Amino acid sequence: MAAPFLAVVVPVYNEEERIAASLEKLAGYLAERPYTWEIVVADDGSTDASASIVAGVAERSPSVRLISLPHRGKGSAVRAGMLATDAEWRFLCDADLSMPPEQLDRFLPGGEPPSEEIVIGSREAPGARRIGEPSRRHIIGRAYTIAVWMLAFRGIEDTQCGFKLFRGDVAERIFQTQTLDGFGFDVEVLFMARKMGVSIREQAIDWYYFSGSKVTLLKGLAGFLDIGRVRLNWALGRYRGLDRAPVRGDSGEQEGGDSQ
């Protein structure tokens, strides 16, 4: 069977209250698109009924797949999901659909692939909207971004948005090497992409805050520590082979290297 054009990778941990509705909305949107697709749900060892709910959806829809994993963290689930598909394009999608599925058109306008290798949803790019977000959470998010600029790389306003599009071959190289299991994985992924010299664009989105966020104070602090781990991994050579490495379609001139 030919590889799908798009795989939507949905990391899940204890989402029994909304995962069925989220998958229904995603599948309904994708069914009207002009390309082939699949939804890959990576369950991070949920202790509620999330996995069984997804399994039931998958039985009714062959375009939905479940990957069951031991609980290690969102980064681990995303990595497994991204490497479980051979789709031409792979879209990271938070299970709460805080970005409505219809806005995927901003990443793949008219069903056509973008010119960039990575397009990341941004709540800070011109034209973006944050709806219902508590001011305290926004302030913490900006503090995290400043820490990323100081310790890892500059030039990206919103590293943590849970909606990101990767060209398949780029996703393969990044996620085969990516190591962090926690919420800091986004910084690691984008750091690696910058070292590879692939093109990255921030895409403004409408983002809705929903209660029940998995982001806790402890995980937030761990995220700050993860920024330092990324730099340490680079110094120890754990991302060896990525620096300015060519990717498919590369003409020899690359952009987006680390600015520090």
C-alpha positions as CSV (number, residue, x, y, z in Angstrom):
1,M,0.0,0.0,0.0
2,A,1.3,3.4,-0.9
3,A,2.4,5.7,1.9
4,P,-0.2,8.4,2.9
5,F,0.5,12.0,2.1
6,L,-0.2,13.1,5.7
7,A,0.0,11.4,9.1
8,V,-1.5,13.2,12.0
9,V,0.4,12.1,15.1
10,V,-1.6,12.5,18.3
11,P,0.2,11.9,21.7
12,V,-2.2,10.9,24.4
13,Y,-2.0,10.5,28.1
14,N,-5.3,10.1,30.1
15,E,-7.5,11.8,27.6
16,E,-10.6,9.6,28.0
17,E,-13.0,12.5,28.4
18,R,-12.2,14.1,25.0
19,I,-10.1,11.7,22.8
20,A,-13.2,10.2,21.0
21,A,-14.6,13.6,20.1
22,S,-11.2,14.9,19.0
23,L,-10.6,11.9,16.7
24,E,-14.1,12.3,15.3
25,K,-13.4,16.0,14.5
26,L,-10.0,15.2,13.0
27,A,-11.3,12.4,10.8
28,G,-14.2,14.5,9.7
29,Y,-11.9,17.3,8.6
30,L,-9.4,15.0,6.9
31,A,-12.1,13.0,5.0
32,E,-12.8,16.2,3.0
33,R,-9.2,16.8,2.1
34,P,-7.8,16.1,-1.4
35,Y,-5.0,13.9,-0.1
36,T,-4.5,10.5,1.6
37,W,-4.1,10.5,5.3
38,E,-3.9,8.5,8.6
39,I,-4.2,9.3,12.3
40,V,-1.5,7.7,14.5
41,V,-2.4,7.9,18.2
42,A,0.6,7.3,20.5
43,D,-0.8,6.4,23.9
44,D,1.8,7.2,26.6
45,G,0.7,4.5,29.0
46,S,-2.6,6.0,30.0
47,T,-4.1,4.7,33.2
48,D,-7.6,5.6,32.2
49,A,-9.7,4.3,29.3
50,S,-7.9,6.3,26.6
51,A,-6.3,3.4,24.9
52,S,-9.4,1.2,24.8
53,I,-11.4,4.2,23.4
54,V,-8.9,4.7,20.7
55,A,-8.8,1.0,19.9
56,G,-12.5,1.0,19.5
57,V,-12.3,4.0,17.1
58,A,-9.5,2.2,15.2
59,E,-11.7,-0.9,14.8
60,R,-14.3,1.2,13.0
61,S,-11.9,3.3,11.0
62,P,-8.8,1.8,9.2
63,S,-7.3,5.3,8.9
64,V,-6.8,5.4,12.7
65,R,-4.0,3.5,14.4
66,L,-3.1,3.0,18.0
67,I,0.4,2.6,19.4
68,S,0.4,1.6,23.0
69,L,3.5,2.6,24.9
70,P,4.9,2.5,28.5
71,H,4.5,5.8,30.3
72,R,7.7,7.9,29.7
73,G,6.5,11.3,28.7
74,K,5.1,13.3,25.8
75,G,8.5,13.4,24.0
76,S,8.7,9.6,23.9
77,A,5.1,9.3,22.6
78,V,5.7,11.9,19.9
79,R,8.9,10.2,18.8
80,A,7.2,6.8,18.6
81,G,4.3,8.2,16.6
82,M,6.5,10.1,14.2
83,L,8.6,7.0,13.5
84,A,5.6,4.6,13.2
85,T,4.5,6.1,9.9
86,D,6.1,6.5,6.5
87,A,3.8,9.4,5.5
88,E,5.3,12.1,3.2
89,W,4.3,14.8,5.8
90,R,3.8,14.3,9.5
91,F,1.7,16.7,11.7
92,L,2.0,16.8,15.4
93,C,-1.4,17.5,17.0
94,D,-2.3,17.9,20.6
95,A,-5.2,15.7,21.7
96,D,-7.2,18.7,23.0
97,L,-7.4,20.3,19.6
98,S,-6.6,23.7,21.0
99,M,-6.0,24.6,17.4
100,P,-9.1,23.7,15.4
101,P,-8.5,21.0,12.7
102,E,-9.6,23.4,10.0
103,Q,-6.5,25.5,10.6
104,L,-4.4,22.7,9.1
105,D,-5.2,24.4,5.9
106,R,-2.8,27.1,7.0
107,F,0.0,24.5,6.9
108,L,-1.1,22.7,3.7
109,P,-3.0,25.4,1.8
110,G,-5.2,23.7,-0.9
111,G,-3.7,20.4,0.1
112,E,-0.3,21.5,-1.3
113,P,2.9,20.9,0.6
114,P,4.8,24.0,1.9
115,S,8.1,25.1,0.6
116,E,9.6,24.8,4.1
117,E,10.7,21.5,5.6
118,I,9.1,22.3,9.0
119,V,6.2,24.6,9.7
120,I,5.4,25.2,13.4
121,G,2.2,26.6,14.8
122,S,2.8,29.8,16.6
123,R,0.7,31.7,19.1
124,E,3.1,34.6,18.8
125,A,3.5,35.2,15.1
126,P,1.7,38.2,13.5
127,G,-2.0,37.4,13.2
128,A,-2.1,34.7,15.8
129,R,-4.8,34.7,18.5
130,R,-4.8,33.3,22.0
131,I,-8.4,32.7,23.2
132,G,-9.1,32.2,26.9
133,E,-5.5,31.8,28.1
134,P,-4.8,32.8,31.7
135,S,-2.3,35.7,31.9
136,R,-0.1,33.7,34.3
137,R,0.3,30.9,31.9
138,H,1.2,33.3,29.1
139,I,3.9,34.9,31.3
140,I,5.4,31.6,32.2
141,G,5.4,30.7,28.5
142,R,7.3,33.9,27.5
143,A,9.8,33.3,30.3
144,Y,10.4,29.9,28.9
145,T,11.0,31.3,25.4
146,I,13.5,33.8,26.8
147,A,15.4,30.9,28.4
148,V,15.4,29.1,25.1
149,W,16.9,32.2,23.4
150,M,19.6,32.5,26.1
151,L,20.6,28.8,26.3
152,A,19.7,27.1,23.1
153,F,18.9,29.2,20.0
154,R,17.2,32.4,18.9
155,G,14.7,33.3,16.2
156,I,11.6,31.2,17.1
157,E,8.9,32.9,19.1
158,D,6.9,29.9,20.1
159,T,8.7,26.6,20.5
160,Q,6.1,24.9,22.7
161,C,2.9,25.0,20.5
162,G,1.7,21.4,20.1
163,F,1.0,21.7,16.4
164,K,4.0,21.2,14.0
165,L,4.3,19.9,10.5
166,F,7.4,18.0,9.4
167,R,8.5,16.7,6.0
168,G,8.7,13.0,6.3
169,D,12.4,12.5,5.6
170,V,13.3,15.3,8.0
171,A,11.1,13.8,10.7
172,E,12.9,10.5,10.3
173,R,16.3,12.0,10.8
174,I,15.3,14.1,13.7
175,F,13.2,11.6,15.7
176,Q,15.7,8.8,15.2
177,T,18.2,10.9,17.1
178,Q,16.0,12.9,19.5
179,T,16.3,11.8,23.1
180,L,14.2,13.9,25.6
181,D,11.1,12.2,26.8
182,G,9.5,15.2,28.7
183,F,8.0,18.5,27.6
184,G,11.3,19.9,26.6
185,F,11.4,17.7,23.5
186,D,10.1,20.6,21.4
187,V,13.2,22.6,22.0
188,E,15.4,19.6,21.3
189,V,13.6,18.9,18.0
190,L,13.9,22.5,16.8
191,F,17.5,22.8,18.0
192,M,18.4,19.7,15.9
193,A,16.5,21.1,13.0
194,R,18.5,24.3,13.2
195,K,21.7,22.3,13.3
196,M,20.6,20.4,10.2
197,G,20.0,23.7,8.4
198,V,16.4,22.9,7.3
199,S,14.0,25.7,6.7
200,I,11.5,26.5,9.4
201,R,8.5,28.8,9.3
202,E,6.3,29.9,12.2
203,Q,2.6,29.8,11.1
204,A,0.1,32.0,13.0
205,I,-2.8,30.1,14.4
206,D,-5.9,30.6,16.6
207,W,-5.2,28.8,19.8
208,Y,-7.9,28.1,22.5
209,Y,-7.0,27.5,26.1
210,F,-8.9,24.5,27.6
211,S,-8.8,23.6,31.3
212,G,-7.3,20.3,32.3
213,S,-3.8,21.0,30.9
214,K,-1.1,18.4,31.5
215,V,1.4,21.2,32.2
216,T,2.2,21.2,35.9
217,L,4.7,23.3,37.9
218,L,7.0,20.2,38.2
219,K,6.9,19.5,34.5
220,G,7.4,23.2,33.8
221,L,10.6,23.2,35.9
222,A,11.7,20.0,34.2
223,G,11.2,21.8,30.9
224,F,13.6,24.5,31.9
225,L,16.2,21.9,32.9
226,D,15.7,20.2,29.5
227,I,16.9,23.3,27.7
228,G,20.3,22.8,29.5
229,R,20.2,19.1,28.6
230,V,19.9,20.0,24.9
231,R,23.1,22.1,25.1
232,L,24.8,19.4,27.1
233,N,23.8,16.7,24.6
234,W,25.3,18.9,21.8
235,A,28.5,19.4,23.6
236,L,28.8,15.6,24.3
237,G,28.3,14.9,20.6
238,R,24.9,13.1,21.0
239,Y,23.5,14.8,17.9
240,R,26.6,13.9,15.9
241,G,26.0,13.8,12.1
242,L,23.1,16.4,12.1
243,D,25.3,19.5,11.8
244,R,24.6,21.0,8.4
245,A,23.7,17.6,7.1
246,P,22.0,17.5,3.7
247,V,18.3,16.6,3.4
248,R,16.3,15.5,0.4
249,G,16.0,18.2,-2.2
250,D,18.9,20.2,-0.7
251,S,20.7,22.3,-3.3
252,G,23.8,22.8,-1.2
253,E,22.7,26.1,0.3
254,Q,21.0,25.7,3.7
255,E,19.4,28.2,6.0
256,G,18.4,28.3,9.6
257,G,21.6,27.2,11.4
258,D,22.1,27.9,15.1
259,S,22.4,31.6,15.7
260,Q,24.5,31.3,18.8
